């Protein structure tokens, strides 16, 4: 199982990530089938080009003008839940749009359910998110890392007028994630909120460089071809390092969250499906502990380990699939041995 590293030092956008993943070997037919499931009117193709003298792959996306309308978070979520998509693709797309919705809600001071997407809700952005998630799922990386993200400088034009860069939505998406932001490399929006949400919900570790032996390289081209730099996003695939990094035989990861609830009124035969669903929804781990509650009633404690950005989604999943009426959320650190698989 290869590891995957994103090089966004020249910036990133949804179409750049999509083209880079396809260029790195993602299943194009599978990716396009997922895109047409959510947007049958979209036409998607890929061709070769250059940026700053560097060979790259470009994603070409077109759709009827009538489809280029803004959408609400509720309508996008409903569409994603109803269409025929593989569950891993659906879950990743929901996580990305959920991160965008929370960011937009914070920026505009409204409830998450009242968020109305503008540029991000256009059809090409939905195609980018679903296509990128499908391409990533087809590559099935064991671990995803990302280096510093170039944000661009200056101003961007939006439906609300000119806004400073980095955009408020991008900063809100990446705030607290551990991502390292760098200005430049030119005076335009080098990284879009859509790309930031994808990278934020995909990345297991933010690191300047990959700890892997590179086996494949994908290069995705941006729309602009400036003279100042190669406007590309790169994807590196490779075998994970099998030797521990010097001085780091173990890695301590802060920011994990433990979600727990006690339940005494559910048929125990339902638990295996619940645990399986939580893992499919993105939990790092989920398990049950038999307990005795008041008056000697037998019960179970459901424990779910996850990243902070998944707490709300997994809490909703627990409420949906169990009889829980509340839960405890506890921050915790993890210590994991450096490990790898060799044949």
N, C-alpha and C positions, 0 to 999 in steps of 0.2 A: 504494500500500500504506500504510494508516494506521499511525500509532504509537498506543500505548495506555499510559495512565497510571492507576495505582491510587491512590485517595485513601482510606487506612485510618486517618485521623486520629481517627475515631470508633470504630475497631475493625474486625474482620473475622472472619467464620466461613465455613465451606464453603457453607452455604445462602445467605448474604449475597453471596458472590462469584458464585455461580451465578445468582442473581436479577439482580444488577447487569449481568452479561455478557449475559443474555437481554434485559434492558431497553435495553442499548446497541445491540442489533441482531443478536446471535448467532442462528444458525439453530435455532429451538426444536425443529423436527421431527427434525433431525439429532442434536441433543443428547439428546432423549428416546430416540431409537433406540439410541444408544450406552449409555444408562443401562439400558434393558431388555435389552440384550445381556448385561450383567454381572449384572443383578438383575431377572429377568422378573417377580418377584412384587411389585416396587415400583410404586407409582402416583405419578406426578409431575405437578403442575400449577402454574400461575403465576397470581397475581391481583394487583390493585392495592390499595394500602393507604397509610397515612401514618405517619411517625415524626417526632415533634417538629414537627408541622405541615408536614413535607416529603413530597411525593408520592414513592412508592417502589413497587418491584415485590417481591413476596414469593414464595418457592419453598415449595410444599406437598408434602411427601414422606411417604408412608405405606406400610407393609408389614406382613405378618403378624408377630405377636409372636414366633413360633417362629424367624423369620429374624433376630431381634435378638440375636445371640450374638457373643461375642468370637471373633477369629480370629488365627491366627499369621501372621507375615510370609511364611512359606513357603506357606501355603494361599492367601493373597491373591495372591501372585506367580504361583502356579500357575493360579489362576482367570483372572487377567489375560492370561496367556500362551496360554490355551486358547480363550477366547471369541473370537467374530468381532468384532473392533474394527479400525477404521482404524489403521495403524501409528503415525502421529503421536499419536493419542489414547492408544494403548496405551503408547508410550514415555514420554509425559508423566506418565501415571498411575503407571507403574513408578518413575519418578524421584521423584515426590512421596512414594510409600509407602516407597521406599528411604531417602529422607532422614529420614522418621519412624522407620524401623527403626533406623538408625544412632543417631539421637538417643535413642530409648528404650534401646538397648543401652548407651550411655554413662551414662544416668541410673541404670539399674538394675545396671550392672556385669556384664552378661552378653554372650555372643556374639550377633552380629547374627542368626544363624540360629535362635537360641533365643528371640528376642523374641516375646512374646505380647501382641497388641494387646487393649485392653479397650474403652474408649469409641470409640477411633479405628477399631477393627475392626468396629463395629456396621454394619449394612447401610446406615443412612442416611449414615454417613461415607463408605462406598464409593461410594454414589450421588453424594454431593457431589464427591468427587475425580474420578470418571470424567465426571460431568456438566460440571464446571468445565473439565476438559481438553478435552472435546468442544466446548464453547462457545468456548473460546479458539482452538482450531484452526479453527472455522468463521469467526471474525473475521479470522484470518490477519494479525495485526499485524506490521509490519516490526520494531518495537522496543518493548520493554516496560520501563516505568519504574515506580517506586513511591516514595511519600513516607514520612514517619515513620509508625510503626505504634503505635497506642494499645493497650496491653496490659491495662489494668484493674488494680485494686489489691484487696487483701484476701485472701480464701481461696476455693478451689474444692473441691467435694466429688467424690471419685473412689472407685474400688473399693479403693484403698489408704488411704482416709481423707482428711482435709483436707490440702491442700497450699497453699503460699503462691503468690501471683501476682506477677509473671508465672510461669507454670508451668515446672518444670524442663525439660520436653520442648520447650516453645516456645523457651526460652533456648538449648537445645542445638541446635535446628534453625537458629536465626538467628545463632548464634555464628560469627564470622568471615565472615559474608556481606556485611557492610557496611551492613546495615539499621540505621536509627535508631529506637530504641524510646523511647516516652514513656509516663508513667503516666496513670492515669485512662482515660476521663473519668468513671468511676463505680466503685463498689466491687463489681465482678463481673468475670468473665473476658471482657474486651472482644475479645481475639483468641485464637482456639483454635489448638492445635498443627497441626490439619489445614490451616487457612488459612495459617499461617506456612510450612508445607512447600510449599504451592502457590506462594505469593509468592516464597519463596526459590529455587525451581527455575525460576520464570518470569522473574524480574527481570533485565534486562540492566544497569540502572543504578539506584542508589538516589539520588534527588534530591528536594528539597523540593517542586518544582513542575515541571510538564511543559513541555518546549520544543516546543510544537505549537500549531497553529491548530485549536481544538476544533470538530468537526463533529457529534459525538454524545455524549450523556451517559447513563449507566446508573446507576440508584440501586437498591441491594439492601437490603431491610429485614431487621433481626434479629428474633428471636422476641420479645424484651422491648421494651417501649415506655416507657422511664423518663421522668421529668419533668426529669431533669438535662441531657439532650442528645438529639439526633436519632440514634438507633441505626441507622446506615446505613453501607454501604460504597459508594463511588462509583467509576465507571469513566469515564474521559475518552478519547474517540477523536478523532484529528485528523491533519491533514497535518503532517509533520515540518518544522521550521524549515529553510529553505534557506540562511539566512545563518549563518556561523559566530558563535558567542557571542563577545562582546568579550573580547579578550585570550586567546582559546582557539582559535587556528586549527587546532590539532591536539589530540587527546585521548590521554593516556597511560593505559592501563588495566593496573593490576597484578593479579596473581593468576591469569594464564593458566598452563596447564601443557602441556608438550610430552612426549608419550609416544612412544617410538621402540623399534623392534626390527629386527634383521637376520635375514632369512630366505633360505635358499639351496636349500630342498627342496620348493618349491611350484610347481605348474604356473602359469606367468605368465598363462594365460588366465583364471585365477580372480580376478586382482586387481581388475578393474573392479567386480565384484559385491561384493568386500570393502570397497572404498572407498565404494561407494554405501550399504552397510549401516551403516558407521561414521557417515556423515553423517546417515542416518536415525535413528541412536541418539543424536544430539545433538552430535556433534563440530562444532566451528567450522570445521575444515578437515582434510583428510586427503590425503596425497600419497606418491608413491614416488620413490626415488632409486636408480638402478642403481649397484652397487658391486662390487668384487672382494674376496673374502675369502681366507682362508689357502689355500695351494696353488693359487691362481689361480681359485678357484671363482666363477662369476658369481652375484650375489645382488641383493637389493633391501633398502633400508632403508625401512620403513613409518613415517611420521611422522604423528602425530595431535595436533592442537591443540584444547584443551578447557578448560572451567572446572574448578576444583578438585573440585567436588562430583561431577563426572562421571568422574573418573579410574578409580575402581573398576569402574563399569559398563562403560566403554569397554575397560578391560583385560580384563574377562571376555568382551566381544564379540570382541576380538582373539584371545584364546585359543580361543574357540568356532569362529571362521571361518577361522583360519589354523593353521599348524603351529608357531607361536611357543611357546617354552618359558620365555620371560622377556622383560622389557622395561625400558628406562630411563625414569625420570620426572624431568623438569627444570622447575623454576619459571621463568617468563619474563614479561617485560613486553611490551605491545603499544603501538605508536603508530599511531593511525588518523586519517586526515584527516576533518574534519567534511564531510559530503557529503549531498546530497539529490537527488531526482529531480523534475523539473518537466516539464510538457507545454505 
